[in-house]
Amino acid sequence: MAKLLRLPAEADLGMPLSGFAKAELLKAMRDRLELVTLGDLLRHYPRRYVQRGELTDIRSLRVGEEVTVQAEIKSVKTRAMRNRRGNLLEVVVTDGHGELKLTFFNQKWRANQLQQGMRGLFAGKIDSYRDTKQLTHPHFVLFGRRDDADADSIVEEFAGALMPIYPSTAKAATWSIARVVRTVLDALGEVPDPIPAPVRQRRGLLGLREAFEAVHRPESFADVQAARERFRFEEAFVLQTELARRRSAARELAARPRVAGEGGLLAAFEARLPFALTDGQRSVGDDIAADLARDHPMQRLLQGEVGSGKTVCALRAMLTVVDAGGQAALLAPTEVLAQQHYRSITALLGPLAERGFIGGAEDGTRVALLTGGQGIAARRKALLESASGEAGLVVGTHALLEDKVQFADLGLVVVDEQHRFGVEQRAALTGKAGGVPPHVLVMTATPIPRTVAMTVFGDLEVSTLSELPSGRAPIQTNVVPLAEKPDWIDHVWRRVRQEVDAGRQVYVVCPRIGDDGDDKPGGEDADTSDLPADVEAEGSREMTAVVALAAELADEPLAGLRVDLLHGRLASDAKDAVMLRFAAGEIDVLVATTVIEVGVDVPNASTMVVMDADWFGVSQLHQLRGRVGRGGHPGLCLLVTGAAEGSPARARMDAVASTTDGFELSRIDLEHRREGDVLGADQSGRRSSLRMLAVIRDEKVIAQARTDAAEVVGADPGLRGEPALAVAVAALYDDDRADYLEKT
């Protein structure tokens, strides 16, 4: 029936697939592959292609993979099962080098189909039995047999051409998907193209209908390459069009310009700074000041190496806004970091942070701290100072997002380590500025994959601090491979004792708390978005716990040293007390979770030991080691891991040890974990709204698409002359993605 249908030129690719496939197949495609419409199917691109006669490398198959292999039947054997009634059919297929066993229970009759010497496609999930790879009850089609309807169509369609191998499931085999795709293509007329004709011509790209044909029914690998180039560009172009529209709309928003006065608070602060600003800090400051002086909201990302002085840049921006009569809020991801920011800001400002108090500067301001763990009196005071405008600077955690928190005139929001906050959380704070949107500055030391992706896409203006302030010592990072060298852990604790004997202090970081029950890596305050995907596979070893290790070290092998612990389940005042004692040199070795990951500044800490380092992502490890080497003493970071040599986890450890360049590490992280869902809330890298486009690999394509999109939007902001592009952009709004973009 479907082949008799000829869809019109303005065919809606959102049309349901029902009518093009049987109900059982449609259900499998919908439930497991999320293929519901014609567009879903046509953009379900083949994973790879094979040619008739080109056998699959069986040795490369891995247990747990869903595979489709092309192979030759080597042997067929039927035998009775030993421990129960029935028979077992065992078929061995080969590529000439490796072998794969096909196992069928109580299907003896298949021996008449599967005969020695035949070739075909065999699909299923690889498992292992007695160290032998096998497929149990695989789907298959054989070439050259006329008693198999699937084989008929496969042979007829692909004789002498490339065969697409699709991502598939047990109930939706690749050849079944291919058959539905062919039926749809036969019924499909011309379709509207979201890439305008002038852009396609300029970039030498296939049209959409032609590209669908080339990717699903290619005559050569050149066809495949041309189709992939077109779809890569299309993904970049549609995204860039929406981002260009957002940037254009942002420029139309009215924001209050914030300009520091002559001889005001900012000038007084700079006059009392105990160090000289770097050239990079001054340059970034000029960019931020120019943004704040405009009448539309600043949207800027400040990237900088660990310890490059981002906080000082942010403080200068905050003081600029206070100078102009407004308020600034700094949102930090943990209480430890919020308290650290509060102490460092008040210390840098001195009397300038004590207006109204004895000894305070009359031209100064106040700094309020608001966290969830505060006492009632301190919390009430902070809320009052924020709402009245008495506190020009407000530092806090998620507590700042609560409805009861109000501002008199919120002019700037600074988000530290922005990947630690969800979009809704950041939007909640910016929404407290009333009808006039505030300026926004987000900071990160090592961009996580999504941040890198959005940076490349140009969603934010970007400033980069690559220069470290004077006095920062180099950090040496070594991997301690317990899988091969279990006795090296004794050397680690001897080195820790040596550092303490030399008058230094040491951090020991563990992936879990372990005070009671099961807890996630890092404890309740951990950021799990950075956990690598291979953790579950390689994390069968029991993770080291803070509570147990602190007690063990204090007893032996660090007996006599002052050992204490810090984690997210401690009360707020207890955490603050521990950090104050460590900063004062009253603790030699601090055993902690990742609460010390960002912002903590103890210059005398020279060494960090990260236990079970394979439980942490690249960004976290780089952030953690940034806590040492901050006081002129050479830093040392020891990554203790039980991961085996050659494993993905060890490769990650080696990458961190090989460079201290945070931006290079962010690229490595992105290449390993991909960019996550660029327009969605999933930042883990396990799924992506990008199918053909890879942010790191295709930076040139993205740059071209950005140029073309800006030109199209500049000429036609409403896309009235490009209805197909408007439809494609509107598709980004699925699953609340428009709201996500709006708030990002």
LOBA-964271 format. One record per residue (C-alpha): x, y, z. Coordinates in Angstrom, 1 decimal. Each point is the difference from the previous one (the first is absolute). Example, Ala and Ser with C-alpha at 12.3 -4.5 7.8 and 13.67 -1.06 7.14 Angstrom:
% residues 2
12.3,-4.5,7.8
1.4,3.4,-0.7
% end
This chain:
% residues 744
0.0,0.0,0.0
2.7,2.4,1.0
1.8,-0.4,-3.3
-3.1,1.2,-1.8
0.0,3.2,2.0
1.9,3.0,-1.3
0.4,2.7,2.7
-0.4,3.5,-1.3
3.0,2.4,-0.3
-1.0,1.7,3.2
0.0,-3.3,1.8
0.0,0.3,3.8
2.9,-2.1,1.4
-1.9,0.0,3.2
-2.5,-2.4,-1.5
-0.3,-3.2,2.0
1.7,-3.2,-1.2
-3.2,-2.1,0.4
-0.8,-1.3,-3.6
3.6,-0.6,-0.8
0.7,-2.9,2.2
-1.7,-2.8,1.9
-1.3,0.7,3.5
2.5,-2.1,1.9
3.0,1.6,-1.8
-1.5,3.5,0.5
-0.3,-0.7,3.7
3.6,-1.1,0.3
1.2,3.0,-2.0
-2.0,2.4,2.1
0.7,-1.5,3.5
3.7,-0.8,-0.4
1.2,2.3,-2.7
-2.4,3.0,0.4
-0.9,-0.1,-3.7
-3.6,1.3,-0.3
-0.1,2.2,-3.1
1.4,0.0,-3.5
2.5,2.6,1.1
1.1,-2.1,2.9
0.6,-3.0,-2.3
1.8,1.9,-2.7
2.3,1.6,2.5
0.7,-3.4,1.6
3.3,-0.2,-1.9
1.9,-3.2,-0.6
2.8,-0.7,2.5
2.2,-1.4,-2.7
-0.1,-1.7,-3.5
1.2,-3.3,-1.3
0.4,-1.4,-3.5
-1.1,-3.4,-1.2
2.9,-2.3,0.6
1.7,2.2,2.6
0.0,-2.1,3.1
-0.2,1.6,3.5
3.1,-0.1,2.2
-1.3,-2.4,2.6
3.1,0.5,2.3
-1.0,3.6,0.6
-3.5,-0.9,1.4
-0.5,0.8,3.7
-2.2,-1.8,2.5
-3.2,2.0,0.7
-0.1,1.7,-3.5
-3.0,-0.2,-2.2
1.6,-0.9,-3.4
-0.8,-0.9,-3.5
2.7,-2.1,-1.6
0.5,-1.3,-3.5
1.6,-3.4,0.1
0.3,-3.5,-1.5
-1.4,-3.1,1.6
2.9,-2.3,0.9
-1.9,-2.9,1.7
-3.4,-1.1,1.2
-0.5,-2.4,2.8
-3.1,-1.3,1.9
0.2,-1.8,3.4
-2.1,-0.9,2.9
0.2,2.3,3.1
1.7,-1.6,3.0
-2.0,1.3,2.9
-3.4,0.3,-1.4
-2.3,-1.3,-2.8
0.4,1.4,-3.4
2.6,0.7,-2.6
2.6,2.6,-0.7
1.0,1.3,-3.5
3.5,1.4,-0.1
1.1,1.9,-3.1
3.5,1.4,-0.4
0.5,2.9,-2.3
3.4,1.5,-1.0
1.6,2.9,-1.8
3.0,-2.1,-0.8
1.9,1.0,3.1
-2.3,0.0,3.0
-3.1,-2.1,0.8
-3.4,0.7,1.6
-2.4,-2.6,1.3
-3.8,0.3,-0.8
-2.1,-1.9,2.6
-3.6,-1.1,-0.5
-2.0,-1.9,2.6
-2.5,-2.6,-1.2
0.1,1.3,-3.6
1.6,-3.0,-1.7
-2.0,0.7,-3.1
2.2,3.1,-0.7
2.8,-2.4,-1.0
-1.7,-0.2,-3.4
0.3,3.7,-0.4
3.4,0.6,1.4
2.3,-2.1,-2.2
3.8,0.0,-0.2
1.5,2.5,-2.4
-2.9,2.4,-0.1
0.5,3.6,0.8
-2.4,2.4,1.6
-0.7,2.7,2.6
-0.3,-1.1,3.7
-1.3,2.4,2.6
-0.2,-0.1,3.8
1.7,0.8,3.3
3.5,-1.5,0.5
0.3,-2.1,3.2
2.6,-2.4,1.1
-0.3,-3.7,1.1
3.2,-1.8,1.2
2.1,2.8,-1.4
-1.6,-0.4,-3.5
-1.8,3.0,-1.6
-3.5,-0.9,-1.1
-3.4,1.2,-1.2
-3.0,-1.7,1.5
-3.1,-0.3,-2.3
1.4,2.7,-2.4
-2.1,1.5,-2.8
1.5,-0.8,-3.4
-0.4,0.2,-3.7
1.9,-2.1,-2.5
1.1,1.1,-3.4
-1.2,-2.1,-3.0
-2.9,-1.8,1.8
-3.4,0.5,-1.5
-2.0,-1.5,2.9
0.7,3.0,2.2
-2.1,3.1,-0.8
2.5,2.4,1.7
2.9,-1.6,-1.9
-1.9,0.6,-3.3
-0.2,3.7,0.6
3.5,0.3,1.4
1.6,-1.7,-2.9
-2.0,1.9,-2.6
0.6,3.3,1.6
3.7,-0.2,0.9
1.5,-2.1,-2.7
3.2,1.7,-0.9
-0.7,3.0,2.2
0.7,1.1,3.6
-2.2,-1.4,2.7
-0.9,2.4,2.9
0.3,-1.4,3.5
-2.4,1.9,2.3
-0.1,0.3,3.8
-2.5,-2.8,0.7
-1.6,-2.1,2.7
-0.9,-3.7,0.3
-3.5,0.7,-1.3
1.0,2.6,-2.6
2.9,-1.5,-2.0
2.1,2.2,-2.3
-1.4,-1.6,-3.2
-3.6,0.6,1.3
0.8,3.6,0.5
1.6,0.2,-3.4
-3.1,-1.4,-1.6
-2.2,2.6,1.6
2.4,2.8,-1.0
0.0,-1.2,-3.6
-3.8,0.0,0.0
-0.2,3.5,1.4
2.6,1.3,-2.5
-1.9,-1.6,-2.9
-3.1,1.9,1.2
1.7,3.3,0.7
-0.1,2.9,-2.3
2.1,3.1,0.3
0.1,1.4,3.5
0.6,3.6,1.2
3.6,0.7,0.8
0.9,1.9,3.2
3.3,1.1,-1.6
-0.7,2.9,-2.4
1.1,-0.6,-3.6
2.6,2.8,0.0
1.7,-1.6,3.1
-0.1,-3.5,-1.5
1.6,1.3,-3.2
2.7,2.0,1.9
1.0,-3.1,2.0
-0.5,-2.5,-2.7
-2.6,-2.1,1.9
-2.5,-2.5,-1.1
-3.7,0.8,0.1
-2.0,-1.7,2.8
-1.9,-2.5,-2.2
3.3,-0.9,-1.8
1.8,-0.3,3.3
-2.6,-2.4,1.4
0.5,-2.2,-3.1
3.8,0.2,0.3
0.2,-1.0,3.6
-2.6,-2.8,-0.1
0.6,-1.4,-3.5
3.6,1.0,-0.9
1.7,-1.3,-3.1
3.4,0.8,1.4
1.7,1.2,3.1
0.3,3.4,-1.8
-3.8,0.2,0.2
0.2,-0.8,3.7
2.6,2.7,0.6
-2.0,2.7,-1.9
-3.1,-0.8,1.9
1.7,0.1,3.4
1.6,3.3,-0.9
-3.4,1.4,-0.8
-1.6,-1.3,3.2
2.9,1.3,2.2
-0.4,3.4,-1.5
-3.8,-0.1,0.4
0.2,-0.8,3.7
2.5,2.8,0.6
-1.9,2.5,-2.2
-3.4,-0.6,1.7
1.5,0.4,3.4
2.0,3.0,-1.0
-3.2,1.6,-1.5
-1.8,-0.3,3.4
3.1,1.3,1.9
0.2,2.9,-2.4
-3.6,0.8,0.6
0.5,-0.2,3.7
3.0,2.3,-0.2
-2.0,2.4,-2.1
-2.9,0.0,2.4
2.4,0.5,3.0
1.3,3.1,-1.6
-3.5,1.3,-0.1
-0.5,-0.5,3.7
0.3,3.0,2.2
2.4,-0.3,2.9
1.3,2.7,2.3
3.6,1.2,-0.9
2.3,-0.3,3.0
3.1,2.2,0.0
2.4,0.5,2.9
0.3,3.6,1.2
3.3,1.9,0.1
1.7,-0.5,3.4
-2.7,-2.4,1.1
-0.1,-3.4,1.6
1.8,-1.8,-2.9
2.9,2.5,0.0
0.3,-0.3,3.8
0.1,-3.8,-0.2
2.7,0.1,-2.7
2.1,2.4,2.0
0.1,-2.5,2.9
0.7,-3.1,-2.0
3.2,-1.7,1.4
1.0,-1.2,-3.4
0.2,1.2,-3.6
-2.7,-1.1,-2.4
1.3,-2.1,-2.9
-0.3,1.3,-3.6
-2.7,-2.6,-0.6
-2.0,1.1,3.0
0.1,3.6,-1.2
-1.1,-1.0,-3.5
-2.9,-2.1,1.3
-1.0,2.8,2.3
-0.1,2.4,-2.9
-2.3,-2.4,-2.0
-2.3,-0.5,3.0
-0.1,3.8,0.7
-1.0,0.7,-3.6
-2.8,-2.6,0.2
-1.3,1.4,3.3
-0.1,3.5,-1.5
-2.4,-1.1,-2.8
-3.7,0.2,0.1
-0.6,-3.7,-0.7
0.9,-2.9,2.4
3.6,-1.4,0.1
0.2,-3.7,-0.6
3.6,-0.9,0.4
1.9,-3.2,0.8
3.3,0.5,1.9
2.3,-3.0,-0.5
3.3,-0.2,1.8
2.5,-2.5,1.3
-0.3,-1.1,3.7
1.5,2.9,1.9
0.1,2.5,-2.9
-1.8,2.7,2.0
-3.6,-0.3,-1.3
-1.4,0.9,3.4
1.8,3.4,0.0
-1.4,0.7,-3.5
-3.5,-0.9,1.3
0.4,2.2,3.1
1.0,3.0,-2.2
-3.1,-0.5,-2.0
-2.1,-0.3,3.1
1.5,3.2,1.5
-0.7,1.8,-3.3
-3.7,-0.8,0.4
0.0,1.1,3.6
1.8,3.2,-0.9
-2.9,0.6,-2.4
-2.6,-0.4,2.7
-0.9,-3.6,-0.5
0.6,-3.4,1.6
1.9,-3.1,-1.1
-0.6,-3.6,1.0
2.6,-2.8,-0.2
-1.4,-3.5,-0.2
2.3,-2.8,1.2
-0.7,-3.7,-0.2
1.0,-1.0,3.6
0.0,1.5,3.5
3.7,-0.5,0.2
0.6,2.0,-3.1
-2.6,2.7,0.9
1.7,0.5,3.4
3.4,0.1,-1.7
-1.2,2.6,-2.4
-1.6,2.0,2.8
3.3,0.0,2.0
2.2,0.8,-2.9
-2.2,2.8,-1.2
-0.3,1.6,3.4
3.7,-0.4,0.6
0.8,1.7,-3.4
-2.4,2.8,0.7
0.9,0.6,3.6
-1.7,3.1,1.3
-1.8,0.4,-3.3
-2.1,-3.0,1.0
-1.0,1.5,3.3
-2.1,3.1,-0.8
-1.9,1.1,3.1
2.2,-1.8,2.4
2.7,1.6,2.2
3.1,0.3,-2.2
-1.9,-0.7,-3.1
0.4,2.2,-3.1
-2.9,2.3,-0.7
0.4,-0.5,-3.7
0.0,-3.8,0.4
-2.8,-2.6,0.0
-0.9,-3.1,1.9
0.4,-3.7,-1.0
-2.8,-2.4,1.0
0.4,-3.8,0.2
-3.1,-2.2,-0.5
0.2,-3.8,0.2
-2.4,-2.8,0.9
2.0,-0.9,3.1
0.0,3.4,1.7
-1.6,0.6,3.3
-3.4,1.9,0.2
1.5,3.3,1.2
2.8,0.1,-2.7
-2.5,-1.0,-2.7
-2.5,2.7,1.0
2.7,2.6,0.0
1.2,-1.0,-3.5
-3.5,0.0,-1.4
-0.7,3.5,1.4
3.3,1.4,-1.3
-0.7,-1.4,-3.4
-3.6,1.2,-0.3
0.9,3.5,1.3
3.0,0.4,-2.3
2.2,0.6,3.0
2.2,-2.9,-1.2
1.3,0.9,-3.4
1.6,-3.5,-0.3
-1.9,-3.2,0.8
1.8,-3.3,0.0
-1.9,-3.2,0.3
-0.8,-3.6,-1.0
-3.3,-1.4,-1.3
-1.6,1.9,3.0
0.2,3.1,-2.2
-2.6,-1.5,-2.2
-2.8,-0.3,2.6
-3.1,2.1,-0.5
0.5,1.9,3.2
3.4,1.4,-1.2
-0.5,3.5,-1.5
2.2,2.7,-1.3
-0.4,3.8,-0.1
1.7,0.4,-3.4
1.7,-3.2,-1.4
2.3,1.2,-2.8
2.4,-2.9,-0.4
-0.1,-3.7,0.6
3.3,-1.9,0.2
-0.2,-3.8,-0.2
3.1,-1.8,1.1
0.6,-3.4,-1.5
-3.1,0.4,-2.1
-0.2,-3.7,-0.9
-0.9,-0.8,3.6
-3.4,1.7,-0.4
-3.0,-0.9,-2.0
-1.5,2.4,-2.5
-3.1,0.4,2.1
2.1,0.9,3.0
2.0,2.7,-1.9
-3.2,1.4,-1.4
-1.6,0.2,3.5
2.8,2.4,1.1
-0.1,2.2,-3.1
-3.7,0.2,0.4
0.4,1.8,3.3
1.1,3.2,-1.8
-3.6,0.9,-0.7
-1.0,1.3,-3.4
3.5,1.0,-1.1
2.3,-3.0,-0.7
3.3,0.1,1.8
3.4,-0.4,-1.6
1.4,-3.5,0.3
3.5,-1.3,0.4
0.7,-3.7,0.2
3.4,-1.4,1.0
1.7,-3.4,-0.4
3.5,-1.2,0.5
-0.3,-3.1,-2.2
-2.9,0.1,-2.4
-2.0,-3.2,0.2
-1.1,-1.4,-3.4
-3.2,1.9,-0.2
1.7,3.3,0.8
2.6,-0.6,-2.7
-2.8,-0.9,-2.4
-2.0,3.2,0.7
3.2,2.0,-0.2
0.8,-1.3,-3.4
-3.6,0.7,-1.1
0.4,3.6,1.1
-2.9,0.2,2.4
2.0,2.2,2.3
2.7,2.6,-0.3
3.2,-1.6,1.2
2.9,1.4,2.0
3.0,-2.1,0.7
2.7,0.2,2.8
3.0,-2.1,-1.0
2.6,1.9,2.0
0.7,-1.1,3.6
0.8,2.6,2.6
3.6,0.1,1.3
0.8,-2.2,2.9
-1.9,-3.0,-1.3
2.2,-3.1,0.0
-0.1,-2.9,-2.5
-2.0,-3.1,0.9
1.4,-3.4,-0.8
-2.6,-2.8,-0.5
0.8,-3.7,0.3
-2.2,-3.1,-0.4
0.4,-2.6,2.7
-1.1,-3.3,-1.7
-1.0,-2.3,2.8
-1.1,-2.7,-2.5
3.6,-0.5,-1.0
1.8,1.4,3.0
-2.1,-0.6,3.2
2.8,0.8,2.3
0.4,3.5,-1.3
-2.7,1.2,2.4
2.6,-0.3,2.7
2.2,2.5,-1.9
-2.9,2.4,-0.3
-0.5,0.2,3.8
3.8,0.3,0.5
0.0,3.0,-2.4
-3.0,1.5,1.9
2.0,-0.2,3.3
3.0,1.6,-1.7
-2.1,2.9,-1.1
-1.4,0.5,3.5
3.5,-0.3,1.5
1.1,2.8,-2.4
-2.8,2.3,1.4
-2.5,-0.6,-2.7
-3.6,-1.2,0.0
-1.8,-2.7,-2.0
-3.4,-0.7,-1.4
-1.2,-3.6,-0.4
-3.1,-0.3,-2.2
-2.4,-3.0,0.1
-3.0,-0.7,-2.3
-2.5,-0.7,2.8
-0.7,0.9,3.6
-0.8,-3.4,1.4
-1.4,1.0,3.4
-3.2,-1.9,-0.4
-1.7,-2.0,-2.8
0.7,0.3,-3.7
0.9,3.5,-1.3
0.8,1.1,-3.5
3.6,0.9,-1.0
1.0,3.3,1.7
-2.9,-0.2,2.5
-3.2,2.0,0.0
1.7,3.2,-1.2
1.8,-1.6,-2.9
-0.5,1.1,-3.6
-0.7,-3.2,-1.9
-0.5,1.6,-3.4
3.8,-0.4,-0.5
0.1,-3.7,0.8
1.4,-1.9,-3.0
-2.2,-2.5,-1.7
2.4,-2.9,0.6
-0.2,0.4,3.8
-2.8,-2.6,0.3
1.9,-2.5,-2.1
3.3,0.5,1.8
-1.3,0.9,3.4
-0.6,-3.4,1.5
2.7,0.6,2.6
-1.3,1.5,3.3
0.7,3.7,0.0
2.2,1.5,2.7
-2.0,1.8,2.7
1.0,3.2,1.8
-1.1,-1.2,3.5
1.8,-3.4,-0.2
3.2,1.3,-1.6
0.3,3.0,2.4
-0.1,-2.4,3.0
2.4,-2.5,-1.7
2.6,2.7,-0.9
-0.1,1.6,3.5
0.7,-3.5,1.5
2.5,-1.1,-2.6
1.9,1.0,-2.2
-0.3,3.7,1.0
-0.1,-0.5,3.7
1.1,3.1,1.8
-1.2,2.4,-2.7
-3.1,2.2,0.4
-2.5,-1.7,-2.2
-3.6,1.3,-0.4
-2.9,-0.5,-2.4
-2.4,2.1,-2.0
-3.1,-1.0,-2.0
-3.5,1.3,-1.0
-1.9,-1.7,2.8
1.7,2.0,2.7
-1.9,3.0,1.4
0.7,3.3,-1.6
1.8,1.5,3.0
2.0,-3.3,0.4
1.2,0.2,-3.6
0.9,3.6,0.4
1.9,-0.7,3.2
2.0,-2.8,-1.7
1.0,2.2,-2.9
1.0,2.9,2.3
2.2,-2.4,2.0
1.6,-1.4,-3.2
0.6,3.5,-1.3
1.6,0.9,3.3
2.4,-2.9,-0.2
-1.6,-1.9,2.9
-0.7,-3.1,-2.2
2.8,-1.8,-1.8
-2.0,-2.4,-2.2
-3.6,0.7,-1.0
-2.0,-3.0,-1.3
-2.9,1.3,-2.0
-2.5,-0.6,-2.7
-0.3,2.4,-3.0
-1.3,2.8,2.2
3.5,1.4,-0.3
-0.1,-0.2,-3.8
-0.4,3.6,-0.9
0.9,3.3,1.6
1.7,-1.2,3.1
3.3,1.9,0.5
2.6,-1.2,2.5
3.4,1.1,-1.2
1.9,-2.4,2.3
-1.6,-3.1,-1.6
2.6,-1.5,-2.3
-1.3,-3.5,-0.6
-3.2,-1.7,-1.0
-0.7,-3.8,0.0
-3.1,-1.0,-2.0
-1.2,-3.5,1.0
-1.8,-2.1,-2.6
0.7,2.8,-2.5
-1.7,-2.0,-2.7
-3.3,0.9,1.7
0.5,3.6,-1.0
-0.3,1.8,-3.4
2.7,1.9,-1.7
-1.4,3.4,1.0
-0.4,-1.0,3.7
3.6,-1.3,0.2
1.4,3.2,-1.6
-2.1,2.1,2.4
1.1,-2.0,3.0
3.7,0.2,-0.7
-0.4,3.8,-0.3
-0.3,0.1,3.8
3.8,-0.5,0.4
2.9,2.0,-1.2
-1.6,3.3,0.9
2.6,1.3,2.4
3.3,-0.1,-1.8
0.8,-3.6,0.9
0.1,-2.6,-2.8
-3.3,-1.9,-0.2
-0.3,-3.8,-0.2
-3.2,-1.9,-0.9
0.0,-3.8,0.3
-2.9,-1.8,-1.8
-0.4,-3.4,1.7
-1.9,-2.4,-2.2
-0.8,-3.7,-0.2
-1.0,0.2,-3.6
1.9,-2.3,-2.3
2.6,1.2,-2.5
-1.6,0.6,-3.4
-3.5,0.6,1.4
-2.0,3.2,-0.8
0.4,1.1,3.6
3.8,-0.3,-0.1
0.0,1.9,-3.3
-1.9,2.8,1.8
2.5,0.0,2.9
3.0,0.1,-2.4
-1.6,2.9,-1.8
-0.3,2.0,3.2
3.6,-0.8,1.0
1.3,1.0,-3.5
-1.1,3.7,0.1
-1.1,2.8,2.3
-1.7,1.8,-2.9
-3.7,0.0,1.1
-1.2,1.0,-3.4
1.8,-3.0,-1.6
-1.4,-2.2,2.6
-3.5,1.2,-0.7
0.4,-0.9,-3.6
1.2,-3.5,1.0
-3.0,-0.3,2.3
-2.3,1.0,-2.8
1.5,-2.5,-2.4
-0.4,-2.8,2.5
-3.5,0.9,1.2
-1.5,2.0,-2.9
-1.8,3.3,0.6
-3.2,-1.2,1.6
-3.3,1.3,-1.1
1.1,3.4,-1.2
-3.6,1.4,0.1
-1.3,-2.1,2.9
0.5,-0.4,3.7
2.0,-3.2,-0.3
3.7,1.0,0.4
1.5,-3.4,0.6
1.0,-0.7,-3.5
-1.9,-3.3,-0.2
-2.4,1.3,-2.6
0.0,2.9,-2.5
-2.4,1.9,-2.1
2.9,0.1,-2.5
0.0,-3.1,-2.3
2.6,0.8,-2.6
1.7,3.1,1.4
2.9,-0.3,2.6
0.9,3.3,1.6
3.7,-0.5,0.2
0.5,-1.7,-3.4
-2.3,2.4,-1.8
1.0,3.4,1.3
0.7,1.2,-3.6
-3.5,-1.1,-1.0
-1.5,1.8,3.0
1.8,3.2,-0.8
-1.2,-0.1,-3.6
-3.6,-0.7,1.2
0.2,2.9,2.4
1.0,2.4,-2.7
-2.8,-1.2,-2.3
-2.6,0.0,2.7
0.9,3.5,1.1
-0.4,1.2,-3.6
-3.4,-1.7,-0.4
-1.4,1.2,3.4
1.4,3.5,-0.7
-2.0,0.2,-3.2
-3.1,-1.7,1.3
-0.2,-0.2,3.8
-3.5,-1.6,-0.1
1.1,-2.6,-2.7
-3.2,0.8,-1.9
1.7,-0.6,-3.3
1.5,-3.3,1.2
-3.0,-2.1,1.3
1.9,-3.3,-0.1
2.8,1.5,2.2
-2.7,1.5,2.3
-1.5,-3.5,0.4
3.4,-1.5,0.8
0.8,2.7,2.5
-3.4,-0.6,1.6
0.8,-3.7,0.4
2.7,1.1,2.5
-3.0,1.0,2.2
-0.9,-3.7,0.6
0.3,-1.2,3.5
0.2,3.6,1.4
3.2,0.7,-1.8
-1.1,3.5,-0.8
-0.4,0.7,3.6
3.4,-1.4,0.7
1.6,2.2,-2.6
-1.8,3.0,1.2
1.3,-0.5,3.6
3.5,-0.9,-1.1
% end
